[in-house]
Every structure is written in structure tokens, then in C-alpha cells.
């Protein structure tokens, strides 16, 4: 069968879609309904996102251009064409960031007593305090580097703060130099809080760059500082590991990490006051063109402003705190401790909806296994877990106590490689079996398995318990990302999980599984089959529907099948947080497809697929987005929700509530842009409604109405 090839105009570009997503995030910083310190946080998130965008996506485009790659993506654009469009839109996005900071957020914070005095406006007390701080904290650790034949341009660390200095005069050795570089030590804070009596406000802050700028002449005694210009360079940070040549993956990754901080430059940020002569000089040093230069009105790294909310004791300027709830089976039996959690799972599956519900049952699921003498083995995958992971410490303790602990650690989890290498080393030292997955396929599946010896009616036997999730085993992000987790003692599901571990740790052909869809073997074809099945049902005149929620949708063959299903009459709703290459609402192509994106307090991270299937309501929780890499180059899981009540919970909480939201929703138009729908007068953000339903202590009596409305929707 010859597959129909779609026109490039039917696909949206990935890189442009990522910038479009960051515009939606930046809109949160502009929204005066969002608490002002949270607005500042959204501004810093955009900066962090853009850093990674340049380090990976733009670096990839520039590499393709350098190699003369002409092949285009599904949208038909060449790397050079994409780079030109990306450059124009990125410059506009960055300009809007700084406009918001200077014209909106700084004034809004000042009205709340949070000020950032500008260097030229410092009063005598502020100048004296800054001078003392410079001599006491900064001068001893600064190393100016004059540029001359004995001091070539230094290696500049990725994303570090630096200053290009224009000089006049001669130094103590009679050397005449016109330029120098000063690198700000990475250990120093970039935003320093002023004492209240000095700031003249409850909270005052000064930028490290301003302190250095004000006293840069102290570093060049006897010479005149004609100019001082902060700059920051972003480098290619993608790791390259030759999978055909490596003998030891951990050693290979460690070797590559040493080079990440000094990869090819891809972006140069300078202060807007930087002279053109210095800008040209820096571009020449980093081999960058005019399109790679970003002039900014303020600090060159806005991400460092994330330190400010942590130093301001104004909870009224932040989102209200909340206490995550517990699902009824665990709350009723207090089954987060001891063997009670296993007893609860023997009664039925447990669904956790984070961050509205606590991640602690997952911690206790593993912690209990450490001290339970009946538990023989623990197996777990690790993709991202953090530098201070309680869960990893528990696994280390389990290994020390003689449990059979097997951990599949993904060493190629981008920007977490060093952390994961550290955990892998400690686990091995404790006696755990540490596996680095499958070379060429990142292990992105999130699953844990506990094997316990129990007295069953048929006699002593081994009983398995499993946890599978859409998100990582990371306690901090479990309070910031939306995710589903399923805990089960279902023997068929647990047998499938055990089979996946067997494939990851051993050798042999893939075995057929009862319930799980696993990439790179079955996930893609199973999703395609489910879409085709809905199209068949629609053609036969029966109701057909697909609702799917994910972070990204890019895979061309699946997009093609979704177009075909739409043309067959299937009603399709896609909730895609980030980039989506599918065009929605195009006449004759996708008029039955609606795409929306939700951006709010929590990062939407759940992957949920719902196929109506003639009323069977097939619901899957997945670790995978609908992208080529997830289907073909990763180990991913999609697990069915088998319990009818939990299935309806997932549909209600994870899908339907999002389709009814107008407060946090962006709708894709036929041109691929996103627009906010008209907001209903009483519509609260969907995330707030879910907090009211699942963690009611967060909103107290005021939000009881939202909880009642959500419950009424469930009954309907």
C-alpha cells in the first residue's frame, strides 16, 4: 500500500511552534490576574526555555546549515529558512520580555515595596553599601584578563556572566591594552538584597552586574575604563556519543560532559549600551553573525531573577500554598505507611493525580519495601530525579540491607546526565544492580516494581506490585507538574511491567504483553490502530471520538491518520501543551479537529489518550508524547486504566475539565496561531478547580462551589 503524502503546508514547523509556546508562557507574565511574583517567575521560565531552545534546537539548525544539509522537515522549509524565521521571532520575543520587565513588572513590584534601584539613581547610602560589598565580597575573587599576545581571548563558559572592558593607558609593566575581559565567578549571586535601611523599601535588590560596572576601574589601577559591557554567550550543549564505538556508556557520557560547556557558540547577548565596536569584536571571537546578536535592556540573564521571590516574604504576592490530598483508598486506610499500602492495592488499583494529590504514597511504596522483611526485590527506572532525591536514598538503603535492587538509570537524560551518573555510582557502591538501559534508546518509561512473598490461599507465593506514571520520580516537580500515577497489584499489569524490566536488563526478543503498549515495538502501531478504528466506526455511522492530552505532537504518520479520521467524521480534541505540527480546523482536512494549549500555575505534563471505541472508553496513561523520538528512539509505556471508576476519573479530571476551561486555554486557529477564547464570567482556571476538588484545603470555603460544580459535572 502506497501511503498518501501530505503537502508541506499541512504541517507546522517545530522550532516556530516552540517559540509560539513561549509566547503563551510570557502572556502569563503580562496577566495582571496572576500574582506579581508569579509573573516574574513566568518571565524567568521563558528565559530558561529560550536558553535550552538555543542550546539544542538553534544549535542543531546551525549545524545543519554548516554541513550544507538541504533536506527539509515535514513543513518543507530548509534549515536556513527555518533559522531566518526563528531569528526574527526570537528577537521579537526577547524584546517583549524586557519590555514587560522594565515597563510592567518592575513598576508593579515597586508598588508593593520591592525595588531594584538603578545604578545612576543610587543615593549616597546605597553607593557606600555597594562599594563596601564590592571590596568585601567581589574584589578578592575577580580575575581581570587583559587581552594582549600573552593573554589571548579566554574560554568563556556557557551562559556565564562576563564583561568586555574598553581601556586606555598603560599598566605597571608599560603594556598598552585597549581591552580586557572580566568573568563573574559562577558561585556569586546575580541578585543581591540590600538592607532595608539602605534600600529605602521593605525589599531592595541590586544586580551583580551593576556592582561590578560601578567599580570596574578598581580592577585596572592607573588606567581609564572607557567602557564596560556585560555579555553572555550560549553554546551548543547537545551531547554526541558514538553508539557504535563506545565500550562503557557512563565513561563516554562523562567525557562528553567536559566539552558541553565549551561547545560552538550559537547566541551572543550584550547590554543595549554596548558599543558596536565591542559587539563586532565579540561576534568575531565567537564566530557569530549579526542575527546571533541580542541586545537587551537589562541583565543578560533574566533567569537569575528567580532568586527574588525566595527572598521576599510576601505570600500575598504568590499563588496560595496548598496541601496535596490523598485518594480515598489511601486516606481511608491511612495506607501511606507500612504494609497498609500493599493491603490497599490488593483491594484495587489506586490513581494519583499530581500535584493535586500527594506524591508521598509513591515514596512510601518504595520506603515500605526497604523495611518489610517479606519484600525480596525492587526494580525502578530513573530518568529525572533531582540532586537530593529521597527516593534514591531509599533505594540505596534497600541495597545496603540486602534487598535485590535493580535500577535502570538513563544517563542521556538531557541536562541531568551528571546527576544521574552520581546516583548510578552511589547505587553501585551500595550493591544495587545498575543498568544504563539500551544504547540508542533512552529509557523514558516511568515504572517501579516491588516483589513480595505473601501467604496466599493457595500457599506461600510471590506477589508483585507496580507503579507506573506519566511523570518522573522527582519530588520537587511532583509539586509543580501535572501528572497521573497508577499503583496496582493487578497480576497481568505487573507481569507486563516485569517483562519490560527483563527486556531492559537482559537480552532476547520482545515478548507479547497483555496490556501495555511499549515503544519502540508496539506503541506507535497501537496508537495508529486506535485512530483507524475510530475512523472505521465513524464511517459506519456510529459516534466516534478521540481526546488526547500530551506535551507535543509531531509524528507525521500519526498526524496523517488523524487528518483521515477527521475527514471520516471522528470528533477529535487534542490538548497539546507545547509544539503541535498538526493544523486544526482546516476545511477539507481537519475541520473536526480542535487543538488547545493550557498554560497556568502548574506545568501540564500528563499524557492521556482516550478512544471512545464504541462506548468501551479505552483510556491510556503514557510516558510518551506523540513524537518520532518517543515512538521509535525511546523506551516508553502506555498503560490502560482498567478500573471503570478510575477510568472515569481520568476522563473527568484529565480531559473533560480541560475542554471546558476558558481561563487558561489557548485555541489553535486554522493558520496555526493561538488565540484565547472568550472567557466565561464565572470560569475559574481548570487547575484551580482541580485543587478545590482534590486538595480542598488549598482554597478553603471560597472554592467549595468549584468543587461542587466539578462533582456535578462528574455526575452528568
C-alpha positions in Angstrom: 0.0 0.0 0.0 1.4 3.4 -1.0 0.9 5.9 1.8 -0.6 9.2 0.9 2.0 12.0 1.2 0.6 15.2 2.6 1.5 18.7 1.4 4.2 20.6 3.4 1.5 23.3 4.0 -0.3 20.7 6.2 2.5 20.8 8.8 3.6 23.4 11.2 7.3 23.9 12.0 8.6 22.5 15.2 11.0 25.4 16.1 8.5 28.1 15.4 5.9 26.1 17.4 8.3 26.1 20.4 8.6 29.9 20.2 4.8 30.1 19.9 4.5 28.1 23.2 6.9 30.5 24.9 4.7 33.4 23.9 1.9 31.7 25.7 4.1 31.4 28.8 5.2 35.0 28.5 1.5 36.0 28.4 1.2 34.8 32.0 3.9 37.4 32.9 1.7 40.0 31.3 -1.5 38.9 33.0 -2.4 41.2 35.9 -4.7 38.4 37.3 -1.6 36.4 38.2 0.2 37.4 41.4 3.1 39.7 40.6 6.0 37.5 41.9 4.5 34.6 39.9 4.5 36.8 36.9 8.2 37.4 37.5 8.6 33.6 37.7 6.9 33.1 34.4 9.3 35.6 32.9 12.3 33.6 34.2 10.8 30.4 32.9 10.7 31.9 29.3 14.4 32.7 29.7 15.3 29.2 30.8 13.2 27.8 28.0 15.0 30.0 25.4 18.4 29.0 26.8 17.6 25.3 26.1 16.0 26.3 22.7 19.2 27.9 21.6 21.5 25.2 23.1 19.7 22.4 21.3 17.2 23.4 18.6 19.0 26.5 17.2 22.4 24.7 17.6 21.0 21.9 15.5 19.8 24.3 12.8 23.2 26.0 12.6 25.0 22.6 12.5 22.8 21.5 9.6 23.4 24.8 7.8 27.2 24.4 8.3 27.1 20.9 6.9 25.1 22.1 3.9 22.1 20.0 4.7 19.3 20.7 2.2 16.7 18.2 3.4 13.6 19.9 4.8 11.3 18.8 7.6 7.7 17.9 7.1 6.8 21.6 6.7 9.1 21.8 3.7 11.4 24.5 5.0 15.2 24.2 4.7 17.3 24.7 7.9 18.4 28.1 6.5 14.8 29.2 6.0 13.8 28.0 9.5 16.8 29.8 11.1 15.9 33.1 9.4 12.3 32.8 10.7 13.4 31.7 14.2 15.9 34.5 14.5 13.2 37.2 13.7 10.7 35.7 16.1 13.2 35.1 18.9 14.4 38.7 18.7 10.8 39.9 18.9 10.1 37.6 21.9 13.2 38.7 23.8 12.4 42.4 23.2 8.9 41.8 24.6 10.4 40.0 27.6 12.5 43.1 28.5 9.7 45.5 27.8 7.5 43.6 30.2 10.2 43.6 32.8 11.0 47.3 32.6 7.6 48.8 31.9 5.3 46.5 33.7 6.9 44.2 36.3 9.4 46.5 37.9 6.8 49.2 38.4 4.2 46.6 39.7 6.8 45.3 42.2 7.8 48.8 43.3 4.2 49.5 44.2 4.5 46.5 46.6 7.7 47.7 48.1 10.1 45.5 46.0 12.6 47.8 44.3 15.6 47.5 42.0 17.4 50.8 42.3 19.3 51.7 39.1 23.0 52.4 39.3 22.6 56.0 38.1 19.9 56.7 40.7 21.8 55.2 43.8 21.8 57.6 46.7 24.8 58.1 49.0 23.9 55.3 51.4 23.4 52.8 48.5 26.6 53.8 46.8 28.5 53.3 50.1 26.9 49.9 50.8 27.6 48.7 47.2 31.2 49.9 47.5 31.7 48.0 50.7 30.2 44.9 49.2 32.4 45.1 46.2 35.6 45.3 48.2 34.5 42.7 50.8 32.8 40.1 48.6 33.8 40.6 44.9 37.3 42.1 44.5 39.1 39.1 46.2 37.6 36.6 43.7 37.8 38.6 40.5 40.5 37.9 37.9 40.7 40.5 35.1 42.3 39.3 31.9 43.9 41.9 29.7 43.9 41.0 26.0 47.4 41.0 24.5 49.7 38.5 22.8 50.4 36.8 26.2 46.7 36.8 27.2 44.5 35.7 24.3 40.8 35.8 24.5 39.8 33.4 27.3 37.5 30.4 27.0 34.1 31.7 28.0 31.9 29.2 29.9 28.4 28.5 28.5 25.8 31.1 29.7 28.2 32.7 32.2 28.2 36.4 33.0 31.2 38.3 31.5 32.3 41.9 30.9 34.1 43.3 27.9 36.2 46.3 29.1 37.4 49.1 26.9 40.6 50.6 28.3 43.0 53.5 27.8 46.5 53.9 29.2 49.4 51.7 30.3 49.7 49.2 33.1 52.5 48.7 35.6 54.7 46.9 33.0 54.2 49.6 30.5 51.9 47.4 28.5 49.2 49.2 26.4 46.0 47.3 26.0 42.7 48.5 24.7 40.6 45.7 26.0 40.1 43.2 28.8 37.7 40.5 29.9 36.3 40.1 33.4 34.4 36.9 34.2 32.0 37.0 37.1 32.5 33.9 39.3 29.6 31.5 38.8 29.3 30.9 42.6 28.3 34.6 43.2 24.6 35.5 43.4 23.5 37.6 40.5 20.9 39.5 42.5 21.9 40.9 45.9 19.4 42.0 48.5 20.0 45.4 50.1 19.4 46.1 53.8 16.0 47.7 54.4 17.5 51.0 55.7 19.7 51.2 52.6 17.1 50.2 50.1 14.5 52.7 51.4 11.9 50.0 50.9 10.9 46.7 52.5 12.7 44.7 49.8 15.5 46.2 47.7 17.8 44.4 45.2 20.8 45.3 43.2 22.3 43.3 40.3 25.8 41.9 40.5 26.4 43.4 37.0 25.6 46.9 38.4 28.0 46.5 41.3 30.8 45.3 39.0 30.1 48.0 36.5 30.2 50.7 39.2 33.6 49.6 40.4 35.3 48.1 37.4 38.0 50.8 37.5 39.3 49.3 40.7 40.5 46.3 38.7 42.6 48.4 36.3 44.6 50.8 38.6 46.2 53.7 36.7 44.2 53.0 33.5 41.0 54.6 32.4 37.9 52.4 31.8 36.3 53.9 28.7 33.5 51.2 28.6 32.1 48.3 30.5 29.8 45.9 28.7 28.2 42.8 30.1 27.8 39.9 27.7 26.7 36.2 27.7 27.3 33.5 25.2 25.1 30.5 24.7 26.7 27.3 23.3 25.7 24.1 21.6 25.0 21.8 24.6 23.8 18.6 22.8 26.0 15.6 23.7 27.3 13.4 21.0 28.1 9.8 21.9 29.2 7.4 19.1 26.9 4.5 20.0 28.8 2.1 17.6 32.2 2.7 19.2 31.6 3.1 22.9 32.6 0.4 25.3 31.3 1.9 28.5 28.3 4.3 28.3 28.9 6.0 31.6 32.6 6.8 30.8 31.6 8.1 27.3 28.9 10.4 28.7 31.3 11.7 31.5 33.8 12.5 28.8 31.3 14.4 26.7 30.1 16.5 29.7 33.5 18.0 30.0 33.1 19.5 26.5 29.4 20.7 26.8 30.3 24.0 28.5 32.6 25.0 25.6 30.7 23.9 22.5 30.2 26.1 19.5 28.6 29.5 20.2 25.1 30.0 18.9 23.9 33.2 20.6 25.5 36.4 22.0 23.7 38.6 24.4 25.0 42.1 25.2 23.7 45.1 27.0 21.9 47.6 24.8 24.6 50.2 25.6 27.4 48.0 24.2 29.4 49.8 21.5 29.2 48.5 18.0 33.0 48.1 18.0 32.9 45.8 21.1 29.8 43.9 19.7 31.7 43.3 16.4 34.8 42.2 18.3 32.8 39.7 20.4 31.0 38.3 17.4 34.3 37.8 15.7 35.7 35.9 18.7 32.7 33.6 18.9 32.3 33.3 15.1 28.7 34.6 15.1 26.8 36.7 12.7 24.5 39.7 13.1 21.4 37.5 13.5 23.0 35.9 16.5 23.4 39.1 18.4 20.8 40.0 21.0 20.9 43.5 22.6 19.0 43.6 25.9 17.8 46.4 28.1 18.8 44.9 31.5 20.7 42.0 32.9 21.7 39.5 30.2 20.4 36.5 32.2 16.8 37.1 33.4 16.6 33.5 34.7 18.7 34.7 37.7 15.6 36.8 38.8 14.1 33.5 40.0 16.0 34.1 43.2 13.9 37.2 44.1 10.6 35.6 45.1 12.5 33.3 47.5 13.9 36.3 49.3 10.6 38.2 49.6 8.3 37.3 52.5 5.0 38.3 50.8 2.8 35.2 50.4 0.0 37.5 49.2 2.1 38.1 46.0 2.4 34.4 45.3 0.0 31.6 44.5 -1.7 30.3 47.7 0.0 27.3 49.2 -1.8 24.0 49.2 -1.6 20.6 50.9 -1.9 17.8 48.4 -4.8 15.4 49.1 -4.9 11.6 49.2 -7.1 9.3 47.1 -9.9 7.8 49.1 -8.5 4.2 49.4 -5.3 5.5 50.9 -6.9 8.2 53.0 -9.5 5.7 54.4 -6.9 3.2 55.4 -4.1 5.7 56.1 -2.4 3.5 53.6 0.7 5.6 53.0 2.7 3.7 55.7 3.8 0.2 56.4 2.2 -2.8 54.8 -1.1 -0.9 54.6 -0.3 0.4 51.2 0.1 -3.1 49.8 -3.2 -4.1 51.6 -4.9 -1.1 49.9 -3.6 -2.2 46.5 -4.8 -5.7 46.9 -8.3 -4.2 47.2 -8.0 -2.4 43.9 -5.9 0.0 41.8 -5.1 3.5 43.1 -4.9 6.6 40.9 -2.8 9.6 41.9 -3.3 12.9 40.2 -0.3 15.2 40.9 0.3 17.8 42.2 -3.3 18.0 43.5 -2.7 14.6 45.2 0.4 13.8 47.2 3.5 12.1 45.8 4.2 10.6 49.2 2.3 7.3 48.5 4.9 6.7 45.8 7.8 7.4 48.3 6.2 5.1 50.9 5.5 2.4 48.3 9.3 2.1 48.0 10.2 3.0 51.6 8.0 0.3 53.0 9.8 -2.2 50.8 13.1 -1.4 52.5 12.0 -2.5 56.0 9.4 -5.1 55.0 11.1 -8.5 55.5 8.6 -10.0 53.0 9.9 -7.8 50.2 12.6 -9.6 48.1 13.2 -7.3 45.2 12.7 -3.7 44.0 13.0 -2.6 40.4 12.8 1.0 39.1 13.5 3.3 36.2 15.2 6.7 36.7 15.0 9.4 34.1 15.0 12.6 36.2 15.0 12.5 40.0 17.0 15.6 41.3 20.2 16.1 43.2 18.7 15.5 46.7 16.2 12.7 45.9 14.7 11.0 48.9 13.6 8.1 46.7 17.1 7.4 45.5 18.4 7.4 49.1 15.7 4.9 49.9 16.9 2.6 47.1 20.5 2.9 48.2 19.4 1.9 51.8 17.4 -1.0 50.3 20.5 -2.3 48.6 22.6 -1.9 51.7 20.1 -4.0 53.6 20.4 -6.8 51.1 17.3 -6.4 49.0 17.6 -7.2 45.3 17.6 -3.7 43.9 17.7 -3.1 40.2 17.7 0.5 38.8 17.6 1.4 35.2 19.3 4.8 35.1 19.1 6.9 31.9 22.5 8.5 31.5 21.4 10.5 28.5 18.6 12.5 30.2 19.4 15.9 28.8 21.0 18.3 31.4 20.5 15.7 34.1 23.4 13.4 32.9 25.8 14.5 35.7 23.2 14.0 38.4 22.3 10.6 37.1 25.9 9.5 36.9 26.3 10.4 40.5 23.3 8.4 41.6 24.4 5.4 39.4 27.8 5.4 41.2 26.3 5.5 44.7 23.8 2.8 43.8 26.5 0.5 42.5 28.6 1.1 45.6 25.7 0.1 47.8 25.3 -3.2 45.9 22.4 -2.4 43.6 22.2 -3.7 40.0 22.5 -0.6 37.8 21.6 -0.8 34.2 22.1 2.0 31.7 19.2 1.0 29.5 19.5 0.3 25.8 22.2 2.2 23.8 20.4 4.2 21.1 17.1 4.2 23.0 16.5 6.5 26.0 14.7 4.8 28.8 11.9 7.3 29.4 9.3 4.9 30.8 8.4 5.7 34.5 7.8 2.4 36.4 8.6 0.6 39.6 8.0 -3.0 40.7 8.1 -4.5 44.2 8.2 -8.3 44.6 6.9 -9.5 48.0 6.5 -13.0 49.5 2.9 -13.5 50.8 0.7 -16.1 52.3 -2.0 -16.6 49.7 -5.0 -19.0 49.9 -3.1 -21.4 47.7 0.0 -21.2 49.9 3.2 -19.0 50.1 3.9 -17.3 46.8 5.5 -14.2 45.3 3.2 -11.2 44.8 4.1 -8.2 42.6 3.0 -4.6 43.0 3.7 -1.9 40.4 3.6 1.9 40.0 3.5 3.5 36.5 3.3 7.2 35.8 3.3 9.9 33.2 6.0 11.9 35.1 9.4 11.4 36.7 10.3 10.1 40.2 11.1 13.7 41.2 9.6 15.0 44.5 10.1 18.7 43.6 8.5 18.6 40.2 5.6 16.5 41.6 4.5 19.7 43.2 4.9 21.7 40.0 3.9 19.4 37.2 0.6 17.8 36.5 0.9 14.0 36.2 -1.0 10.8 36.7 0.3 7.8 38.5 -1.3 4.3 38.7 -0.5 1.9 41.6 -1.6 -1.6 41.1 -1.4 -5.2 42.2 -3.1 -6.4 39.0 -1.2 -9.6 38.1 -1.4 -9.1 34.4 -0.2 -5.5 34.5 2.6 -6.4 36.9 3.6 -9.3 34.7 3.8 -6.8 31.8 6.0 -4.4 33.8 8.2 -7.3 34.8 8.6 -8.2 31.1 9.7 -4.6 30.3 12.4 -4.8 33.0 13.5 -8.1 31.6 13.9 -6.6 28.2 15.9 -3.7 29.6 18.2 -5.7 31.8 18.7 -8.8 29.7 18.9 -10.0 26.1 16.3 -11.7 23.9 13.4 -11.0 21.7 10.5 -8.8 22.7 7.6 -10.8 24.2 3.9 -10.1 23.6 2.3 -8.2 26.5 -1.2 -8.4 27.7 -2.0 -4.8 28.3 1.0 -2.4 28.0 1.9 -0.6 24.8 5.7 -0.3 24.6 7.9 1.7 22.3 9.8 1.2 20.1 7.8 -2.1 19.5 4.1 -1.6 19.7 3.2 1.9 20.9 3.2 3.6 17.5 1.2 0.9 15.7 -1.2 0.6 18.6 -2.0 4.3 18.6 -2.3 4.3 14.8 -4.7 1.3 15.0 -6.8 3.0 17.6 -7.1 6.1 15.4 -8.0 4.0 12.4 -10.6 2.1 14.5 -12.4 5.4 15.4 -12.4 6.3 11.7 -13.9 2.9 10.8 -16.6 3.4 13.4 -17.4 6.9 12.2 -17.7 5.6 8.6 -20.2 3.1 9.8 -22.4 5.9 11.2 -21.7 5.4 14.9 -20.3 8.0 17.3 -16.5 8.2 17.2 -14.3 10.3 19.4 -10.7 10.8 20.3 -9.5 13.0 23.2 -5.7 13.1 23.8 -3.5 15.2 26.1 0.2 15.5 25.7 3.2 17.8 25.6 4.0 17.7 21.9 2.5 16.3 18.7 4.9 16.0 15.8 5.0 12.5 14.3 3.9 12.8 10.6 2.3 9.4 10.0 0.1 9.8 13.1 -0.9 13.3 12.0 -1.8 11.9 8.7 -4.1 9.3 10.3 -5.7 12.0 12.5 -6.5 14.0 9.4 -8.0 10.9 7.8 -10.1 10.3 11.0 -11.3 13.8 10.9 -12.4 13.5 7.3 -14.3 10.3 8.3 -16.3 12.3 10.9 -14.4 11.5 14.1 -14.6 14.3 16.6 -11.1 14.9 17.8 -9.9 17.1 20.7 -6.2 17.5 21.3 -4.8 19.2 24.4 -1.2 19.9 23.5 0.8 22.0 25.9 3.8 22.8 23.7 4.5 22.3 20.0 1.9 20.8 17.7 2.7 20.2 14.0 -0.9 19.4 13.1 -3.1 22.1 11.7 -6.5 22.2 13.2 -9.8 23.4 11.7 -8.7 23.4 8.1 -11.6 22.9 5.8 -11.5 19.6 3.9 -8.5 18.5 6.0 -9.1 18.8 9.8 -12.4 20.6 10.4 -13.3 18.0 13.1 -10.0 18.5 15.0 -9.6 21.1 17.7 -6.2 21.8 19.3 -5.9 23.7 22.6 -3.0 24.5 24.9 -3.3 25.1 28.7 -0.8 27.3 30.4 -1.1 28.1 34.1 0.3 27.7 37.6 1.4 24.1 37.0 3.3 22.8 34.0 0.9 20.5 32.2 2.7 17.2 31.8 0.1 14.4 31.7 -0.1 12.2 28.6 -3.6 10.7 28.4 -5.2 9.0 25.4 -9.0 8.4 25.2 -10.6 6.4 22.4 -14.4 6.1 22.6 -14.2 2.7 20.8 -18.0 2.1 20.5 -18.5 3.0 24.2 -15.7 0.9 25.6 -13.9 4.1 26.6 -10.3 3.0 26.2 -8.1 5.2 28.4 -4.3 5.1 28.5 -1.8 6.9 30.7 1.6 7.3 28.9 5.1 8.5 29.4 5.3 9.3 25.7 4.3 12.3 23.6 3.3 11.8 20.0 6.7 12.4 18.6 9.1 10.4 16.4 11.7 10.1 19.2 9.1 8.8 21.7 7.7 6.2 19.2 11.0 5.0 17.7 14.0 6.0 19.8 12.9 5.6 23.3 11.6 3.0 25.8 8.1 4.3 26.6 5.0 2.9 28.2 1.3 3.4 27.7 -0.7 1.7 30.4 -4.5 1.2 30.2 -6.7 2.3 33.1 -8.8 -0.9 33.7 -10.8 0.1 36.7 -14.1 1.7 35.4 -14.3 4.2 38.2 -10.7 5.3 37.8 -11.2 5.5 34.1 -14.0 8.0 34.6 -11.8 9.9 37.0 -9.1 10.3 34.3 -11.6 11.4 31.7 -13.3 13.9 34.1 -10.2 15.3 35.7 -7.6 14.9 33.0 -9.6 15.6 29.8 -13.1 16.9 30.1 -12.3 19.6 32.7 -9.7 21.0 30.3 -12.1 21.1 27.4 -14.5 23.2 29.4 -11.8 25.7 30.6 -11.7 29.2 29.1 -9.5 30.9 31.7 -6.2 29.1 30.9 -6.9 27.9 27.4 -5.4 28.9 24.0 -7.1 27.6 20.9 -5.2 27.0 17.6 -6.7 28.7 14.6 -6.5 27.4 11.0 -3.3 29.3 10.4 -1.5 27.6 13.2 -1.6 30.6 15.6 -3.2 30.5 19.1 -5.9 32.7 20.5 -7.6 33.0 23.8 -11.4 32.1 23.7 -13.9 34.5 25.2 -13.8 33.9 29.0 -16.9 32.9 30.8 -17.7 35.2 33.7 -17.6 32.6 36.4 -15.0 30.4 34.8 -12.1 29.7 37.2 -8.8 28.2 35.9 -9.1 24.5 35.5 -6.1 24.0 37.7 -7.8 25.9 40.5 -10.9 23.8 40.1 -8.8 20.6 40.4 -7.1 21.9 43.5 -10.6 22.6 45.0 -11.7 19.1 44.1 -8.6 17.1 45.1 -6.8 19.3 47.6 -9.6 21.4 49.1 -7.5 22.8 51.9 -5.8 24.9 49.3 -8.9 27.1 48.7 -11.0 26.7 51.8 -14.7 27.6 51.8 -14.5 30.0 48.9 -13.8 27.3 46.4 -16.3 24.8 47.7 -18.6 26.0 44.9 -16.0 24.9 42.3 -15.7 21.5 43.9 -19.5 21.1 43.8 -19.6 22.1 40.2 -16.8 19.6 39.3 -18.7 16.9 41.2 -21.9 17.8 39.3 -20.1 17.6 36.0 -18.9 14.1 37.0 -22.5 13.0 37.8 -23.6 14.4 34.5 
